[in-house]
């Protein structure tokens, strides 16, 4: 029997690449549920091709059109965030690939864990915002999370067969994004179209901007803490512009393991879906003879302050990572709309971290409040920046 997949965020970058993978393995995987937000044309096309049991559009204003588009098929159509949680949790899916970008991916993932589904996690914000809660739920409902992010997938693969006590530290690699060689002065002048030109990876707009500001790596540091039960001091970041070595694990005996591959998200997607098997694929192969050199160096935390802010939030714990994430989502949106400059993104995040009440042991409800308050605070600060201009 093929493994049944619920794909959350099927119209995004990870979602479309997941469907590309699944198309090549019809005997191994079957789409059970698809969810999207606004792109009803693509969601319609996907639903007609893969004929899932259910499709959910989170933006309810598109429900009628999507329903009409899929008339004549046996696909059931639902709408709204609550329906995403309910449909996915009650579905026959064996694996939920969580690829909704941002905070909105948290609740569907929680619902899926409570339903005992295996989670292939591409939504890093879930663990950033509620890592401690998610870790407890995974144990309580006897399921597991397989990471989809290339860096965390690399760490996961390096740890197969290893004991937890053997880990000394891990190193997450970062490409450095499109502004690696920019001076701080030049960074003040960059525009959204510049930030969206990632040199190695094909990702969605929000993740690409985060990569350019290094917030993406900061979020990955927080995610790694919960995925692998590590302390902040056991997680380091190095710049590796070639994006061939996806991450490394250092062991207490002095050994180091690394996972290598082409910068292609379809590789970790396939690994997560098929785990614990490896399936033979036609994906491009890495030829080391084509790699002229591997370089590594420390990130510049003065130019890319978001990374240090992420470490600060991780060490503070509680609701601080939630605040960090919310402020960053608002700041990135403002940058994309030319309301603030690129170098003002960390200003927004830092100001918000300083102005929202700290909660040491938040529940889901208090995280929701922290998220809302952080977004209001970040928007207010952005309005002040614009007023001064």
C-alpha positions in Angstrom: 0.0 0.0 0.0 1.3 3.5 -0.8 1.9 5.8 2.1 -0.9 8.3 2.3 0.2 12.0 2.5 -1.6 15.1 3.7 0.2 18.1 2.2 -0.3 21.3 4.1 0.7 24.3 1.9 0.6 22.5 -1.4 0.8 25.7 -3.5 4.0 27.0 -1.9 7.6 26.2 -2.9 8.0 23.1 -0.7 4.5 22.0 -1.6 5.1 22.1 -5.3 8.4 20.3 -5.0 6.8 17.7 -2.8 4.2 17.0 -5.5 7.0 16.8 -8.1 8.6 14.1 -5.9 5.3 12.2 -5.4 4.6 12.2 -9.2 7.7 10.1 -9.6 6.7 7.5 -7.0 3.0 6.7 -7.7 3.5 3.2 -6.2 4.9 4.6 -3.0 2.9 7.7 -2.2 -0.7 8.8 -2.5 -2.1 12.3 -1.8 -4.9 12.2 0.7 -5.3 15.9 1.5 -4.1 19.2 -0.1 -4.4 22.6 1.5 -3.7 26.1 0.2 -4.5 29.7 1.0 -5.1 31.9 -2.0 -3.8 30.3 -5.2 -7.0 28.5 -6.2 -5.9 28.0 -9.8 -2.9 26.0 -8.8 -4.7 24.2 -6.0 -7.4 23.3 -8.6 -4.8 22.0 -11.0 -3.2 19.9 -8.2 -6.5 18.5 -7.0 -7.5 17.4 -10.5 -4.1 15.7 -11.1 -3.7 13.9 -7.8 -7.4 13.5 -6.9 -7.1 13.6 -3.1 -9.9 12.7 -0.8 -10.1 16.3 0.5 -8.9 19.8 -0.4 -9.0 22.7 2.1 -8.6 26.4 1.2 -7.8 28.5 4.3 -9.1 31.7 2.8 -12.9 31.2 2.9 -13.7 33.8 0.2 -12.3 31.3 -2.4 -14.4 28.4 -1.2 -17.3 28.8 -3.8 -14.9 29.2 -6.7 -12.8 26.2 -5.7 -16.0 24.1 -5.2 -17.1 25.0 -8.7 -13.7 24.2 -10.1 -13.8 20.7 -8.6 -17.4 19.9 -9.5 -17.5 16.6 -11.3 -14.7 15.1 -9.3 -15.1 13.2 -6.0 -12.8 15.6 -4.2 -14.4 17.0 -1.0 -13.9 20.8 -0.6 -13.6 22.6 2.7 -12.6 26.1 3.8 -11.1 27.9 6.8 -8.2 27.3 9.2 -10.4 25.2 11.6 -11.3 22.9 8.7 -7.6 22.3 7.9 -7.1 21.1 11.5 -10.2 18.9 11.5 -9.8 17.4 8.0 -6.1 16.6 8.4 -6.5 15.1 11.8 -9.5 12.9 10.8 -8.0 11.9 7.4 -6.5 8.5 6.6 -3.1 10.2 6.0 -0.1 8.3 7.4 2.2 11.3 7.0 1.5 15.0 7.3 4.0 17.2 5.4 3.7 20.5 7.2 4.8 23.2 4.6 2.6 26.1 5.6 4.9 29.1 6.0 4.9 31.0 9.3 3.0 31.0 12.5 -0.2 29.8 10.8 1.4 26.3 10.4 1.4 25.7 14.2 -2.2 24.7 14.9 -2.6 22.2 12.0 0.7 20.5 13.1 -0.5 20.3 16.7 -3.8 18.8 15.5 -1.9 16.3 13.4 0.4 15.2 16.2 -2.7 14.7 18.5 -4.1 12.5 15.8 -1.0 10.3 15.9 0.3 11.3 12.4 3.9 11.1 11.5 5.1 14.7 10.8 7.4 15.6 7.9 8.2 19.1 9.2 9.1 21.9 6.7 7.4 24.6 8.9 10.3 25.6 11.2 8.1 28.2 13.0 6.2 25.4 14.7 9.2 24.4 16.8 10.5 28.0 17.0 7.2 29.2 18.6 6.2 26.2 20.6 9.2 23.8 20.8 8.7 22.6 24.3 4.9 22.1 23.9 5.5 20.2 20.6 8.2 18.0 22.1 5.8 16.9 24.9 3.0 16.2 22.5 5.2 14.1 20.3 6.0 11.9 23.3 2.4 11.9 24.6 0.9 10.8 21.3 3.7 8.4 20.4 4.6 9.8 17.0 7.7 11.4 15.6 8.9 14.4 13.6 11.2 13.9 10.5 12.8 17.3 9.5 12.5 18.5 5.9 14.8 21.5 6.1 18.0 20.5 4.4 20.2 21.4 7.4 18.1 19.5 9.9 17.6 16.6 7.5 21.4 16.5 7.3 21.8 16.4 11.1 19.0 13.7 11.3 20.7 11.5 8.7 24.1 11.9 10.4 22.6 10.8 13.7 21.0 7.6 12.5 22.5 4.8 14.5 24.3 7.1 16.9 23.7 7.6 20.6 22.4 10.9 21.9 25.2 11.1 24.5 27.8 10.8 21.8 27.0 14.3 20.3 29.4 17.1 21.3 27.9 19.8 19.0 26.4 20.4 15.6 27.2 22.9 12.9 24.5 24.3 10.7 25.8 25.6 7.4 24.5 28.8 5.8 25.0 29.9 2.2 25.2 33.6 3.3 22.5 34.5 0.9 22.8 37.2 -1.9 24.4 39.8 0.4 27.3 37.8 1.8 29.9 40.2 0.4 27.9 43.4 0.9 29.2 46.1 3.2 26.9 47.4 6.0 26.6 50.6 4.0 25.5 48.8 0.8 23.0 46.7 2.8 21.1 49.9 3.6 20.4 50.4 -0.1 19.2 46.9 -1.1 15.7 46.4 -2.4 13.3 43.4 -2.1 14.1 42.3 -5.7 17.7 42.1 -4.7 17.0 40.0 -1.6 14.9 37.6 -3.6 17.9 36.6 -5.8 19.2 33.7 -3.8 22.4 32.3 -5.3 21.8 28.6 -4.6 18.3 27.7 -3.4 14.8 27.9 -4.9 12.5 28.9 -2.1 9.4 31.0 -1.4 9.7 34.8 -1.0 9.5 34.9 2.8 12.1 32.2 3.4 14.4 33.8 0.8 14.2 37.2 2.5 14.9 35.4 5.8 17.9 33.8 4.2 19.2 37.1 3.1 18.9 38.6 6.6 20.1 35.3 8.3 17.0 35.1 10.3 16.3 31.8 8.5 19.4 30.4 10.1 18.5 31.9 13.5 15.1 30.1 13.3 16.9 26.9 12.3 19.1 27.2 15.4 16.0 27.4 17.6 14.4 24.5 15.7 17.5 22.4 16.1 17.5 22.8 19.9 14.1 21.1 20.0 14.6 18.5 17.2 17.8 17.2 18.7 17.5 18.1 22.4 20.6 20.3 22.5 21.7 23.4 24.4 22.3 26.7 22.6 26.1 26.2 23.2 26.0 22.9 21.2 24.6 24.6 18.1 26.9 26.7 15.9 26.6 28.3 12.5 29.2 28.5 9.7 29.0 30.2 6.3 29.5 27.7 3.5 28.7 29.6 0.2 28.7 26.4 -2.0 25.7 24.9 -0.1 27.0 21.3 -0.7 27.7 20.3 2.9 24.3 20.8 4.4 25.3 20.4 8.1 27.7 18.5 10.4 27.7 16.6 13.6 30.7 16.6 15.9 31.1 13.6 18.3 32.8 13.3 21.7 35.6 11.1 20.2 36.6 13.9 17.8 34.9 12.4 14.7 32.8 14.6 12.5 30.0 13.4 10.2 28.6 15.6 7.3 25.8 15.1 4.8 26.5 16.3 1.3 24.2 16.8 -1.7 23.2 19.2 -4.4 21.2 22.2 -3.2 17.9 20.7 -4.1 15.0 20.6 -1.6 13.5 17.5 -3.3 16.3 15.4 -1.7 15.3 16.0 2.0 11.6 16.0 1.0 12.0 12.5 -0.4 14.1 11.3 2.6 11.4 12.5 5.0 8.5 11.0 3.1 10.2 7.6 2.6 12.0 7.3 6.0 13.3 4.9 7.2 13.7 3.6 3.6 15.8 5.2 0.9 14.2 5.2 -2.5 16.1 5.2 -5.8 15.5 8.5 -7.5 16.4 10.3 -10.8 17.4 13.4 -8.9 20.7 15.1 -10.0 23.8 13.5 -8.5 26.6 15.3 -6.8 30.0 15.0 -8.5 32.8 16.1 -6.2 35.0 16.6 -9.3 32.8 19.5 -10.2 33.4 21.2 -6.8 36.5 23.3 -7.0 36.6 24.1 -3.3 34.6 24.1 0.0 35.0 27.3 2.1 33.8 28.0 5.6 33.9 31.1 7.8 32.0 32.6 10.8 29.0 34.8 10.1 29.3 38.6 10.6 26.9 39.2 13.5 27.2 43.0 13.2 25.9 43.0 9.6 23.5 40.2 10.2 22.1 40.9 13.7 19.1 38.7 13.2 21.2 35.6 14.0 22.4 37.0 17.3 18.8 38.1 18.2 17.7 34.5 17.5 20.3 33.1 19.9 19.2 35.7 22.5 15.6 34.6 22.2 16.6 30.9 22.4 18.6 31.5 25.6 15.8 33.5 27.1 13.3 30.8 26.3 9.6 31.0 27.2 7.7 33.1 24.7 10.7 35.0 23.4 11.2 32.9 20.3 7.4 33.4 19.6 7.9 37.1 19.8 11.0 37.0 17.6 9.1 35.1 14.9 6.1 37.3 14.9 8.1 40.5 14.8 10.2 39.1 11.9 7.1 38.1 9.9 5.8 41.7 10.2 9.2 43.2 9.4 9.7 41.0 6.3 6.2 42.0 5.0 7.0 45.7 5.6 10.3 45.3 3.8 8.7 43.6 0.8 6.2 46.5 0.6 9.1 49.0 0.8 7.9 50.4 4.1 11.2 49.8 5.8 14.8 49.2 4.7 16.6 45.9 4.8 18.8 46.9 7.8 15.7 48.0 9.7 14.3 44.4 9.9 16.5 43.6 12.9 15.6 47.0 14.5 11.9 46.0 14.4 12.7 42.5 15.9 14.9 43.9 18.7 12.4 46.6 19.6 9.6 44.1 19.8 11.6 41.7 22.0 12.1 44.5 24.4 8.5 45.6 24.6 6.5 42.4 25.0 6.0 40.8 28.4 8.1 37.7 29.1 6.4 34.5 29.9 8.7 31.7 31.1 6.4 28.7 30.6 3.7 29.6 28.0 0.8 27.5 27.0 -0.7 27.6 23.5 -3.2 30.3 24.5 -0.5 32.6 25.9 1.6 32.0 22.8 -1.3 33.2 20.7 -1.6 36.3 22.8 2.2 36.9 22.6 2.0 36.5 18.8 -0.8 39.0 18.5 0.8 41.6 20.8 4.2 41.2 19.1 2.6 41.9 15.7 0.9 45.0 17.0 4.1 46.2 18.6 6.1 45.6 15.5 3.6 47.4 13.3 3.6 50.4 15.7 7.4 50.6 15.5 7.3 50.4 11.7 4.8 53.3 11.7 7.2 55.3 13.8 10.1 54.6 11.4 8.0 55.7 8.4 6.9 58.8 10.3 10.5 59.8 10.9 11.2 59.4 7.2 
